[in-house]
Amino acid sequence: MAQITKDITIGELLRVNTGVIPILMSAGMHCLGCPASQSESIAEAAYVHGIHADDLVKQINDFLATEA
């Protein structure tokens, strides 16, 4: 599986693998069903939640690697 980047939107990411939901929730992103979050990039969402996008992307890619 290709690695995701911080430019992918939350909506696209959830279409890739819904197994990332617990990762996003633990990062404080509780509005995953919100229409605005669907078009927000990981970088934008991380900024809004005060977390480092690169760290979140690494966690997601590590998870996706175990799913491959």
Predicted model as a PDB file, atoms N, CA, C, CB and O in Angstrom, pLDDT in the B-factor column:
MODEL        1                                                                  
ATOM      1  N   MET A   1       0.844  -1.185   0.000  1.00 59.00           N  
ATOM      2  CA  MET A   1       0.000   0.000   0.000  1.00 59.00           C  
ATOM      3  C   MET A   1       0.885   1.242   0.000  1.00 59.00           C  
ATOM      4  CB  MET A   1      -0.958   0.001   1.222  1.00 59.00           C  
ATOM      5  O   MET A   1       1.927   1.289   0.653  1.00 59.00           O  
ATOM      6  N   ALA A   2       0.444   2.230  -0.740  1.00 69.00           N  
ATOM      7  CA  ALA A   2       1.164   3.501  -0.780  1.00 69.00           C  
ATOM      8  C   ALA A   2       1.013   4.226   0.546  1.00 69.00           C  
ATOM      9  CB  ALA A   2       0.657   4.384  -1.935  1.00 69.00           C  
ATOM     10  O   ALA A   2      -0.002   4.100   1.232  1.00 69.00           O  
ATOM     11  N   GLN A   3       2.013   4.965   0.881  1.00 88.00           N  
ATOM     12  CA  GLN A   3       1.971   5.744   2.108  1.00 88.00           C  
ATOM     13  C   GLN A   3       1.120   6.986   1.883  1.00 88.00           C  
ATOM     14  CB  GLN A   3       3.397   6.129   2.571  1.00 88.00           C  
ATOM     15  O   GLN A   3       1.099   7.548   0.787  1.00 88.00           O  
ATOM     16  N   ILE A   4       0.422   7.406   2.925  1.00 94.00           N  
ATOM     17  CA  ILE A   4      -0.359   8.626   2.833  1.00 94.00           C  
ATOM     18  C   ILE A   4       0.536   9.805   3.205  1.00 94.00           C  
ATOM     19  CB  ILE A   4      -1.614   8.561   3.751  1.00 94.00           C  
ATOM     20  O   ILE A   4       1.582   9.637   3.831  1.00 94.00           O  
ATOM     21  N   THR A   5       0.108  10.986   2.812  1.00 96.00           N  
ATOM     22  CA  THR A   5       0.836  12.205   3.156  1.00 96.00           C  
ATOM     23  C   THR A   5      -0.093  13.115   3.946  1.00 96.00           C  
ATOM     24  CB  THR A   5       1.373  12.926   1.879  1.00 96.00           C  
ATOM     25  O   THR A   5      -1.288  12.847   4.062  1.00 96.00           O  
ATOM     26  N   LYS A   6       0.459  14.181   4.482  1.00 96.00           N  
ATOM     27  CA  LYS A   6      -0.359  15.100   5.264  1.00 96.00           C  
ATOM     28  C   LYS A   6      -1.294  15.931   4.398  1.00 96.00           C  
ATOM     29  CB  LYS A   6       0.524  16.011   6.072  1.00 96.00           C  
ATOM     30  O   LYS A   6      -2.094  16.705   4.923  1.00 96.00           O  
ATOM     31  N   ASP A   7      -1.205  15.782   3.071  1.00 96.00           N  
ATOM     32  CA  ASP A   7      -2.081  16.505   2.159  1.00 96.00           C  
ATOM     33  C   ASP A   7      -3.387  15.769   1.865  1.00 96.00           C  
ATOM     34  CB  ASP A   7      -1.358  16.770   0.874  1.00 96.00           C  
ATOM     35  O   ASP A   7      -4.307  16.354   1.294  1.00 96.00           O  
ATOM     36  N   ILE A   8      -3.481  14.493   2.247  1.00 95.00           N  
ATOM     37  CA  ILE A   8      -4.710  13.741   2.025  1.00 95.00           C  
ATOM     38  C   ILE A   8      -5.808  14.307   2.929  1.00 95.00           C  
ATOM     39  CB  ILE A   8      -4.492  12.218   2.296  1.00 95.00           C  
ATOM     40  O   ILE A   8      -5.542  14.704   4.063  1.00 95.00           O  
ATOM     41  N   THR A   9      -7.033  14.340   2.421  1.00 94.00           N  
ATOM     42  CA  THR A   9      -8.123  14.840   3.258  1.00 94.00           C  
ATOM     43  C   THR A   9      -8.582  13.734   4.210  1.00 94.00           C  
ATOM     44  CB  THR A   9      -9.311  15.340   2.382  1.00 94.00           C  
ATOM     45  O   THR A   9      -8.350  12.548   3.975  1.00 94.00           O  
ATOM     46  N   ILE A  10      -9.229  14.153   5.272  1.00 93.00           N  
ATOM     47  CA  ILE A  10      -9.766  13.183   6.232  1.00 93.00           C  
ATOM     48  C   ILE A  10     -10.753  12.254   5.527  1.00 93.00           C  
ATOM     49  CB  ILE A  10     -10.454  13.908   7.426  1.00 93.00           C  
ATOM     50  O   ILE A  10     -10.750  11.046   5.760  1.00 93.00           O  
ATOM     51  N   GLY A  11     -11.589  12.816   4.673  1.00 92.00           N  
ATOM     52  CA  GLY A  11     -12.550  11.990   3.927  1.00 92.00           C  
ATOM     53  C   GLY A  11     -11.873  10.939   3.074  1.00 92.00           C  
ATOM     54  O   GLY A  11     -12.293   9.782   3.062  1.00 92.00           O  
ATOM     55  N   GLU A  12     -10.822  11.331   2.357  1.00 93.00           N  
ATOM     56  CA  GLU A  12     -10.076  10.370   1.531  1.00 93.00           C  
ATOM     57  C   GLU A  12      -9.429   9.304   2.393  1.00 93.00           C  
ATOM     58  CB  GLU A  12      -9.007  11.086   0.697  1.00 93.00           C  
ATOM     59  O   GLU A  12      -9.454   8.120   2.059  1.00 93.00           O  
ATOM     60  N   LEU A  13      -8.849   9.734   3.507  1.00 93.00           N  
ATOM     61  CA  LEU A  13      -8.193   8.792   4.411  1.00 93.00           C  
ATOM     62  C   LEU A  13      -9.175   7.757   4.928  1.00 93.00           C  
ATOM     63  CB  LEU A  13      -7.551   9.532   5.580  1.00 93.00           C  
ATOM     64  O   LEU A  13      -8.854   6.570   4.988  1.00 93.00           O  
ATOM     65  N   LEU A  14     -10.360   8.190   5.300  1.00 91.00           N  
ATOM     66  CA  LEU A  14     -11.361   7.251   5.814  1.00 91.00           C  
ATOM     67  C   LEU A  14     -11.828   6.289   4.731  1.00 91.00           C  
ATOM     68  CB  LEU A  14     -12.557   8.010   6.387  1.00 91.00           C  
ATOM     69  O   LEU A  14     -12.226   5.164   5.034  1.00 91.00           O  
ATOM     70  N   ARG A  15     -11.786   6.715   3.479  1.00 91.00           N  
ATOM     71  CA  ARG A  15     -12.126   5.796   2.383  1.00 91.00           C  
ATOM     72  C   ARG A  15     -10.999   4.784   2.143  1.00 91.00           C  
ATOM     73  CB  ARG A  15     -12.412   6.587   1.086  1.00 91.00           C  
ATOM     74  O   ARG A  15     -11.246   3.688   1.641  1.00 91.00           O  
ATOM     75  N   VAL A  16      -9.769   5.150   2.501  1.00 90.00           N  
ATOM     76  CA  VAL A  16      -8.634   4.226   2.365  1.00 90.00           C  
ATOM     77  C   VAL A  16      -8.759   3.100   3.387  1.00 90.00           C  
ATOM     78  CB  VAL A  16      -7.282   4.976   2.546  1.00 90.00           C  
ATOM     79  O   VAL A  16      -8.631   1.924   3.047  1.00 90.00           O  
ATOM     80  N   ASN A  17      -9.011   3.472   4.646  1.00 92.00           N  
ATOM     81  CA  ASN A  17      -9.085   2.456   5.703  1.00 92.00           C  
ATOM     82  C   ASN A  17      -9.736   3.071   6.942  1.00 92.00           C  
ATOM     83  CB  ASN A  17      -7.663   1.892   6.045  1.00 92.00           C  
ATOM     84  O   ASN A  17      -9.165   3.970   7.560  1.00 92.00           O  
ATOM     85  N   THR A  18     -10.910   2.597   7.301  1.00 92.00           N  
ATOM     86  CA  THR A  18     -11.595   3.129   8.485  1.00 92.00           C  
ATOM     87  C   THR A  18     -10.915   2.699   9.783  1.00 92.00           C  
ATOM     88  CB  THR A  18     -13.049   2.676   8.496  1.00 92.00           C  
ATOM     89  O   THR A  18     -11.267   3.187  10.857  1.00 92.00           O  
ATOM     90  N   GLY A  19      -9.962   1.805   9.693  1.00 94.00           N  
ATOM     91  CA  GLY A  19      -9.221   1.383  10.875  1.00 94.00           C  
ATOM     92  C   GLY A  19      -8.388   2.493  11.492  1.00 94.00           C  
ATOM     93  O   GLY A  19      -7.897   2.352  12.612  1.00 94.00           O  
ATOM     94  N   VAL A  20      -8.225   3.604  10.767  1.00 94.00           N  
ATOM     95  CA  VAL A  20      -7.464   4.738  11.299  1.00 94.00           C  
ATOM     96  C   VAL A  20      -8.285   5.580  12.267  1.00 94.00           C  
ATOM     97  CB  VAL A  20      -6.967   5.611  10.162  1.00 94.00           C  
ATOM     98  O   VAL A  20      -7.742   6.468  12.923  1.00 94.00           O  
ATOM     99  N   ILE A  21      -9.572   5.319  12.363  1.00 94.00           N  
ATOM    100  CA  ILE A  21     -10.441   6.123  13.227  1.00 94.00           C  
ATOM    101  C   ILE A  21      -9.919   6.200  14.661  1.00 94.00           C  
ATOM    102  CB  ILE A  21     -11.848   5.551  13.227  1.00 94.00           C  
ATOM    103  O   ILE A  21      -9.853   7.303  15.203  1.00 94.00           O  
ATOM    104  N   PRO A  22      -9.546   5.093  15.305  1.00 96.00           N  
ATOM    105  CA  PRO A  22      -9.020   5.214  16.679  1.00 96.00           C  
ATOM    106  C   PRO A  22      -7.777   6.099  16.784  1.00 96.00           C  
ATOM    107  CB  PRO A  22      -8.693   3.842  17.218  1.00 96.00           C  
ATOM    108  O   PRO A  22      -7.587   6.773  17.796  1.00 96.00           O  
ATOM    109  N   ILE A  23      -6.939   6.103  15.762  1.00 95.00           N  
ATOM    110  CA  ILE A  23      -5.743   6.954  15.766  1.00 95.00           C  
ATOM    111  C   ILE A  23      -6.170   8.418  15.748  1.00 95.00           C  
ATOM    112  CB  ILE A  23      -4.819   6.634  14.546  1.00 95.00           C  
ATOM    113  O   ILE A  23      -5.668   9.230  16.525  1.00 95.00           O  
ATOM    114  N   LEU A  24      -7.096   8.743  14.861  1.00 94.00           N  
ATOM    115  CA  LEU A  24      -7.569  10.119  14.763  1.00 94.00           C  
ATOM    116  C   LEU A  24      -8.293  10.547  16.035  1.00 94.00           C  
ATOM    117  CB  LEU A  24      -8.491  10.278  13.558  1.00 94.00           C  
ATOM    118  O   LEU A  24      -8.115  11.670  16.506  1.00 94.00           O  
ATOM    119  N   MET A  25      -9.100   9.662  16.585  1.00 92.00           N  
ATOM    120  CA  MET A  25      -9.830   9.979  17.813  1.00 92.00           C  
ATOM    121  C   MET A  25      -8.868  10.214  18.971  1.00 92.00           C  
ATOM    122  CB  MET A  25     -10.809   8.851  18.161  1.00 92.00           C  
ATOM    123  O   MET A  25      -9.073  11.127  19.771  1.00 92.00           O  
ATOM    124  N   SER A  26      -7.823   9.400  19.067  1.00 93.00           N  
ATOM    125  CA  SER A  26      -6.872   9.570  20.167  1.00 93.00           C  
ATOM    126  C   SER A  26      -6.064  10.861  20.011  1.00 93.00           C  
ATOM    127  CB  SER A  26      -5.925   8.365  20.241  1.00 93.00           C  
ATOM    128  O   SER A  26      -5.483  11.356  20.977  1.00 93.00           O  
ATOM    129  N   ALA A  27      -6.032  11.401  18.789  1.00 91.00           N  
ATOM    130  CA  ALA A  27      -5.352  12.677  18.540  1.00 91.00           C  
ATOM    131  C   ALA A  27      -6.279  13.854  18.811  1.00 91.00           C  
ATOM    132  CB  ALA A  27      -4.836  12.739  17.097  1.00 91.00           C  
ATOM    133  O   ALA A  27      -5.885  15.007  18.637  1.00 91.00           O  
ATOM    134  N   GLY A  28      -7.515  13.569  19.237  1.00 88.00           N  
ATOM    135  CA  GLY A  28      -8.464  14.627  19.562  1.00 88.00           C  
ATOM    136  C   GLY A  28      -9.383  15.001  18.424  1.00 88.00           C  
ATOM    137  O   GLY A  28     -10.137  15.967  18.533  1.00 88.00           O  
ATOM    138  N   MET A  29      -9.337  14.258  17.337  1.00 87.00           N  
ATOM    139  CA  MET A  29     -10.189  14.546  16.187  1.00 87.00           C  
ATOM    140  C   MET A  29     -11.492  13.767  16.318  1.00 87.00           C  
ATOM    141  CB  MET A  29      -9.468  14.192  14.858  1.00 87.00           C  
ATOM    142  O   MET A  29     -11.649  12.691  15.740  1.00 87.00           O  
ATOM    143  N   HIS A  30     -12.410  14.318  17.073  1.00 83.00           N  
ATOM    144  CA  HIS A  30     -13.663  13.626  17.374  1.00 83.00           C  
ATOM    145  C   HIS A  30     -14.782  13.933  16.395  1.00 83.00           C  
ATOM    146  CB  HIS A  30     -14.111  13.978  18.748  1.00 83.00           C  
ATOM    147  O   HIS A  30     -15.851  13.329  16.490  1.00 83.00           O  
ATOM    148  N   CYS A  31     -14.578  14.836  15.472  1.00 80.00           N  
ATOM    149  CA  CYS A  31     -15.628  15.251  14.535  1.00 80.00           C  
ATOM    150  C   CYS A  31     -15.414  14.631  13.157  1.00 80.00           C  
ATOM    151  CB  CYS A  31     -15.668  16.782  14.419  1.00 80.00           C  
ATOM    152  O   CYS A  31     -15.517  15.327  12.147  1.00 80.00           O  
ATOM    153  N   LEU A  32     -15.124  13.359  13.104  1.00 81.00           N  
ATOM    154  CA  LEU A  32     -14.800  12.713  11.833  1.00 81.00           C  
ATOM    155  C   LEU A  32     -15.978  12.677  10.870  1.00 81.00           C  
ATOM    156  CB  LEU A  32     -14.315  11.313  12.082  1.00 81.00           C  
ATOM    157  O   LEU A  32     -15.779  12.613   9.657  1.00 81.00           O  
ATOM    158  N   GLY A  33     -17.183  12.716  11.383  1.00 80.00           N  
ATOM    159  CA  GLY A  33     -18.357  12.709  10.527  1.00 80.00           C  
ATOM    160  C   GLY A  33     -18.801  14.095  10.117  1.00 80.00           C  
ATOM    161  O   GLY A  33     -19.712  14.238   9.302  1.00 80.00           O  
ATOM    162  N   CYS A  34     -18.183  15.101  10.659  1.00 81.00           N  
ATOM    163  CA  CYS A  34     -18.528  16.493  10.354  1.00 81.00           C  
ATOM    164  C   CYS A  34     -18.208  16.781   8.889  1.00 81.00           C  
ATOM    165  CB  CYS A  34     -17.760  17.478  11.290  1.00 81.00           C  
ATOM    166  O   CYS A  34     -17.137  16.416   8.406  1.00 81.00           O  
ATOM    167  N   PRO A  35     -19.129  17.434   8.181  1.00 83.00           N  
ATOM    168  CA  PRO A  35     -18.863  17.727   6.768  1.00 83.00           C  
ATOM    169  C   PRO A  35     -17.566  18.507   6.540  1.00 83.00           C  
ATOM    170  CB  PRO A  35     -20.016  18.505   6.188  1.00 83.00           C  
ATOM    171  O   PRO A  35     -16.870  18.256   5.556  1.00 83.00           O  
ATOM    172  N   ALA A  36     -17.230  19.430   7.412  1.00 80.00           N  
ATOM    173  CA  ALA A  36     -16.005  20.220   7.236  1.00 80.00           C  
ATOM    174  C   ALA A  36     -14.763  19.342   7.331  1.00 80.00           C  
ATOM    175  CB  ALA A  36     -15.933  21.338   8.284  1.00 80.00           C  
ATOM    176  O   ALA A  36     -13.797  19.562   6.600  1.00 80.00           O  
ATOM    177  N   SER A  37     -14.774  18.361   8.209  1.00 79.00           N  
ATOM    178  CA  SER A  37     -13.585  17.522   8.377  1.00 79.00           C  
ATOM    179  C   SER A  37     -13.324  16.657   7.157  1.00 79.00           C  
ATOM    180  CB  SER A  37     -13.732  16.641   9.605  1.00 79.00           C  
ATOM    181  O   SER A  37     -12.185  16.260   6.912  1.00 79.00           O  
ATOM    182  N   GLN A  38     -14.357  16.363   6.393  1.00 84.00           N  
ATOM    183  CA  GLN A  38     -14.197  15.503   5.228  1.00 84.00           C  
ATOM    184  C   GLN A  38     -13.328  16.133   4.149  1.00 84.00           C  
ATOM    185  CB  GLN A  38     -15.543  15.164   4.655  1.00 84.00           C  
ATOM    186  O   GLN A  38     -12.669  15.426   3.387  1.00 84.00           O  
ATOM    187  N   SER A  39     -13.325  17.457   4.084  1.00 89.00           N  
ATOM    188  CA  SER A  39     -12.519  18.131   3.066  1.00 89.00           C  
ATOM    189  C   SER A  39     -11.269  18.781   3.639  1.00 89.00           C  
ATOM    190  CB  SER A  39     -13.347  19.174   2.364  1.00 89.00           C  
ATOM    191  O   SER A  39     -10.548  19.482   2.929  1.00 89.00           O  
ATOM    192  N   GLU A  40     -11.011  18.550   4.917  1.00 92.00           N  
ATOM    193  CA  GLU A  40      -9.840  19.103   5.588  1.00 92.00           C  
ATOM    194  C   GLU A  40      -8.673  18.131   5.442  1.00 92.00           C  
ATOM    195  CB  GLU A  40     -10.138  19.386   7.088  1.00 92.00           C  
ATOM    196  O   GLU A  40      -8.845  16.923   5.604  1.00 92.00           O  
ATOM    197  N   SER A  41      -7.497  18.649   5.139  1.00 94.00           N  
ATOM    198  CA  SER A  41      -6.326  17.767   5.039  1.00 94.00           C  
ATOM    199  C   SER A  41      -5.860  17.380   6.434  1.00 94.00           C  
ATOM    200  CB  SER A  41      -5.173  18.455   4.252  1.00 94.00           C  
ATOM    201  O   SER A  41      -6.234  18.008   7.424  1.00 94.00           O  
ATOM    202  N   ILE A  42      -5.048  16.350   6.497  1.00 95.00           N  
ATOM    203  CA  ILE A  42      -4.476  15.952   7.785  1.00 95.00           C  
ATOM    204  C   ILE A  42      -3.672  17.116   8.357  1.00 95.00           C  
ATOM    205  CB  ILE A  42      -3.580  14.683   7.632  1.00 95.00           C  
ATOM    206  O   ILE A  42      -3.723  17.370   9.560  1.00 95.00           O  
ATOM    207  N   ALA A  43      -2.930  17.825   7.506  1.00 95.00           N  
ATOM    208  CA  ALA A  43      -2.132  18.965   7.971  1.00 95.00           C  
ATOM    209  C   ALA A  43      -3.021  20.032   8.588  1.00 95.00           C  
ATOM    210  CB  ALA A  43      -1.318  19.564   6.814  1.00 95.00           C  
ATOM    211  O   ALA A  43      -2.700  20.569   9.648  1.00 95.00           O  
ATOM    212  N   GLU A  44      -4.137  20.345   7.936  1.00 94.00           N  
ATOM    213  CA  GLU A  44      -5.054  21.362   8.457  1.00 94.00           C  
ATOM    214  C   GLU A  44      -5.695  20.913   9.767  1.00 94.00           C  
ATOM    215  CB  GLU A  44      -6.142  21.678   7.423  1.00 94.00           C  
ATOM    216  O   GLU A  44      -5.787  21.688  10.719  1.00 94.00           O  
ATOM    217  N   ALA A  45      -6.134  19.669   9.809  1.00 91.00           N  
ATOM    218  CA  ALA A  45      -6.768  19.146  11.018  1.00 91.00           C  
ATOM    219  C   ALA A  45      -5.774  19.101  12.176  1.00 91.00           C  
ATOM    220  CB  ALA A  45      -7.346  17.745  10.759  1.00 91.00           C  
ATOM    221  O   ALA A  45      -6.120  19.425  13.312  1.00 91.00           O  
ATOM    222  N   ALA A  46      -4.544  18.698  11.884  1.00 93.00           N  
ATOM    223  CA  ALA A  46      -3.520  18.647  12.932  1.00 93.00           C  
ATOM    224  C   ALA A  46      -3.263  20.045  13.483  1.00 93.00           C  
ATOM    225  CB  ALA A  46      -2.207  18.034  12.387  1.00 93.00           C  
ATOM    226  O   ALA A  46      -3.144  20.226  14.695  1.00 93.00           O  
ATOM    227  N   TYR A  47      -3.178  21.021  12.604  1.00 93.00           N  
ATOM    228  CA  TYR A  47      -2.946  22.403  13.026  1.00 93.00           C  
ATOM    229  C   TYR A  47      -4.067  22.873  13.955  1.00 93.00           C  
ATOM    230  CB  TYR A  47      -2.841  23.335  11.798  1.00 93.00           C  
ATOM    231  O   TYR A  47      -3.808  23.454  15.009  1.00 93.00           O  
ATOM    232  N   VAL A  48      -5.303  22.618  13.557  1.00 90.00           N  
ATOM    233  CA  VAL A  48      -6.467  23.034  14.357  1.00 90.00           C  
ATOM    234  C   VAL A  48      -6.443  22.382  15.737  1.00 90.00           C  
ATOM    235  CB  VAL A  48      -7.782  22.675  13.629  1.00 90.00           C  
ATOM    236  O   VAL A  48      -6.852  22.991  16.726  1.00 90.00           O  
ATOM    237  N   HIS A  49      -5.960  21.136  15.800  1.00 90.00           N  
ATOM    238  CA  HIS A  49      -5.951  20.401  17.064  1.00 90.00           C  
ATOM    239  C   HIS A  49      -4.639  20.523  17.824  1.00 90.00           C  
ATOM    240  CB  HIS A  49      -6.239  18.955  16.808  1.00 90.00           C  
ATOM    241  O   HIS A  49      -4.467  19.901  18.872  1.00 90.00           O  
ATOM    242  N   GLY A  50      -3.705  21.329  17.297  1.00 93.00           N  
ATOM    243  CA  GLY A  50      -2.459  21.581  18.007  1.00 93.00           C  
ATOM    244  C   GLY A  50      -1.519  20.398  18.084  1.00 93.00           C  
ATOM    245  O   GLY A  50      -0.788  20.245  19.062  1.00 93.00           O  
ATOM    246  N   ILE A  51      -1.533  19.554  17.051  1.00 93.00           N  
ATOM    247  CA  ILE A  51      -0.623  18.412  17.032  1.00 93.00           C  
ATOM    248  C   ILE A  51       0.261  18.488  15.792  1.00 93.00           C  
ATOM    249  CB  ILE A  51      -1.411  17.075  17.063  1.00 93.00           C  
ATOM    250  O   ILE A  51      -0.037  19.235  14.860  1.00 93.00           O  
ATOM    251  N   HIS A  52       1.334  17.727  15.776  1.00 95.00           N  
ATOM    252  CA  HIS A  52       2.273  17.720  14.658  1.00 95.00           C  
ATOM    253  C   HIS A  52       1.762  16.767  13.576  1.00 95.00           C  
ATOM    254  CB  HIS A  52       3.698  17.306  15.131  1.00 95.00           C  
ATOM    255  O   HIS A  52       1.591  15.572  13.819  1.00 95.00           O  
ATOM    256  N   ALA A  53       1.524  17.301  12.400  1.00 96.00           N  
ATOM    257  CA  ALA A  53       1.007  16.501  11.288  1.00 96.00           C  
ATOM    258  C   ALA A  53       1.939  15.353  10.935  1.00 96.00           C  
ATOM    259  CB  ALA A  53       0.788  17.378  10.067  1.00 96.00           C  
ATOM    260  O   ALA A  53       1.478  14.250  10.640  1.00 96.00           O  
ATOM    261  N   ASP A  54       3.247  15.598  10.960  1.00 96.00           N  
ATOM    262  CA  ASP A  54       4.198  14.545  10.595  1.00 96.00           C  
ATOM    263  C   ASP A  54       4.120  13.360  11.554  1.00 96.00           C  
ATOM    264  CB  ASP A  54       5.621  15.103  10.575  1.00 96.00           C  
ATOM    265  O   ASP A  54       4.237  12.209  11.134  1.00 96.00           O  
ATOM    266  N   ASP A  55       3.922  13.643  12.843  1.00 96.00           N  
ATOM    267  CA  ASP A  55       3.794  12.560  13.827  1.00 96.00           C  
ATOM    268  C   ASP A  55       2.526  11.750  13.567  1.00 96.00           C  
ATOM    269  CB  ASP A  55       3.779  13.129  15.266  1.00 96.00           C  
ATOM    270  O   ASP A  55       2.538  10.521  13.638  1.00 96.00           O  
ATOM    271  N   LEU A  56       1.435  12.451  13.266  1.00 96.00           N  
ATOM    272  CA  LEU A  56       0.167  11.769  12.998  1.00 96.00           C  
ATOM    273  C   LEU A  56       0.265  10.926  11.730  1.00 96.00           C  
ATOM    274  CB  LEU A  56      -0.978  12.789  12.869  1.00 96.00           C  
ATOM    275  O   LEU A  56      -0.208   9.790  11.702  1.00 96.00           O  
ATOM    276  N   VAL A  57       0.871  11.470  10.692  1.00 97.00           N  
ATOM    277  CA  VAL A  57       1.044  10.731   9.438  1.00 97.00           C  
ATOM    278  C   VAL A  57       1.888   9.478   9.674  1.00 97.00           C  
ATOM    279  CB  VAL A  57       1.705  11.630   8.361  1.00 97.00           C  
ATOM    280  O   VAL A  57       1.597   8.421   9.114  1.00 97.00           O  
ATOM    281  N   LYS A  58       2.915   9.588  10.488  1.00 97.00           N  
ATOM    282  CA  LYS A  58       3.746   8.414  10.801  1.00 97.00           C  
ATOM    283  C   LYS A  58       2.920   7.337  11.493  1.00 97.00           C  
ATOM    284  CB  LYS A  58       4.942   8.816  11.690  1.00 97.00           C  
ATOM    285  O   LYS A  58       3.009   6.161  11.141  1.00 97.00           O  
ATOM    286  N   GLN A  59       2.116   7.736  12.476  1.00 96.00           N  
ATOM    287  CA  GLN A  59       1.258   6.757  13.171  1.00 96.00           C  
ATOM    288  C   GLN A  59       0.312   6.072  12.193  1.00 96.00           C  
ATOM    289  CB  GLN A  59       0.446   7.442  14.291  1.00 96.00           C  
ATOM    290  O   GLN A  59       0.130   4.856  12.239  1.00 96.00           O  
ATOM    291  N   ILE A  60      -0.284   6.859  11.314  1.00 96.00           N  
ATOM    292  CA  ILE A  60      -1.227   6.300  10.341  1.00 96.00           C  
ATOM    293  C   ILE A  60      -0.509   5.363   9.379  1.00 96.00           C  
ATOM    294  CB  ILE A  60      -1.934   7.425   9.559  1.00 96.00           C  
ATOM    295  O   ILE A  60      -0.993   4.264   9.110  1.00 96.00           O  
ATOM    296  N   ASN A  61       0.632   5.782   8.862  1.00 97.00           N  
ATOM    297  CA  ASN A  61       1.375   4.926   7.929  1.00 97.00           C  
ATOM    298  C   ASN A  61       1.877   3.656   8.608  1.00 97.00           C  
ATOM    299  CB  ASN A  61       2.555   5.693   7.331  1.00 97.00           C  
ATOM    300  O   ASN A  61       1.896   2.594   7.986  1.00 97.00           O  
ATOM    301  N   ASP A  62       2.280   3.745   9.866  1.00 96.00           N  
ATOM    302  CA  ASP A  62       2.694   2.537  10.606  1.00 96.00           C  
ATOM    303  C   ASP A  62       1.519   1.570  10.715  1.00 96.00           C  
ATOM    304  CB  ASP A  62       3.225   2.906  12.028  1.00 96.00           C  
ATOM    305  O   ASP A  62       1.679   0.364  10.531  1.00 96.00           O  
ATOM    306  N   PHE A  63       0.341   2.108  11.015  1.00 95.00           N  
ATOM    307  CA  PHE A  63      -0.853   1.266  11.103  1.00 95.00           C  
ATOM    308  C   PHE A  63      -1.166   0.632   9.744  1.00 95.00           C  
ATOM    309  CB  PHE A  63      -2.063   2.092  11.601  1.00 95.00           C  
ATOM    310  O   PHE A  63      -1.403  -0.572   9.652  1.00 95.00           O  
ATOM    311  N   LEU A  64      -1.164   1.456   8.692  1.00 94.00           N  
ATOM    312  CA  LEU A  64      -1.492   0.943   7.364  1.00 94.00           C  
ATOM    313  C   LEU A  64      -0.508  -0.133   6.913  1.00 94.00           C  
ATOM    314  CB  LEU A  64      -1.512   2.082   6.354  1.00 94.00           C  
ATOM    315  O   LEU A  64      -0.890  -1.065   6.205  1.00 94.00           O  
ATOM    316  N   ALA A  65       0.744  -0.011   7.314  1.00 94.00           N  
ATOM    317  CA  ALA A  65       1.758  -1.006   6.957  1.00 94.00           C  
ATOM    318  C   ALA A  65       1.436  -2.363   7.595  1.00 94.00           C  
ATOM    319  CB  ALA A  65       3.162  -0.528   7.398  1.00 94.00           C  
ATOM    320  O   ALA A  65       1.722  -3.409   7.012  1.00 94.00           O  
ATOM    321  N   THR A  66       0.844  -2.343   8.784  1.00 92.00           N  
ATOM    322  CA  THR A  66       0.489  -3.610   9.444  1.00 92.00           C  
ATOM    323  C   THR A  66      -0.755  -4.231   8.810  1.00 92.00           C  
ATOM    324  CB  THR A  66       0.252  -3.383  10.952  1.00 92.00           C  
ATOM    325  O   THR A  66      -0.996  -5.430   8.951  1.00 92.00           O  
ATOM    326  N   GLU A  67      -1.537  -3.420   8.118  1.00 83.00           N  
ATOM    327  CA  GLU A  67      -2.756  -3.900   7.470  1.00 83.00           C  
ATOM    328  C   GLU A  67      -2.492  -4.485   6.088  1.00 83.00           C  
ATOM    329  CB  GLU A  67      -3.757  -2.775   7.361  1.00 83.00           C  
ATOM    330  O   GLU A  67      -3.342  -5.186   5.540  1.00 83.00           O  
ATOM    331  N   ALA A  68      -1.329  -4.204   5.523  1.00 72.00           N  
ATOM    332  CA  ALA A  68      -1.027  -4.640   4.148  1.00 72.00           C  
ATOM    333  C   ALA A  68      -0.802  -6.139   4.067  1.00 72.00           C  
ATOM    334  CB  ALA A  68       0.204  -3.911   3.617  1.00 72.00           C  
ATOM    335  O   ALA A  68      -0.539  -6.666   2.987  1.00 72.00           O  
TER     336      ALA A  68                                                      
ENDMDL                                                                          
END                                                                             
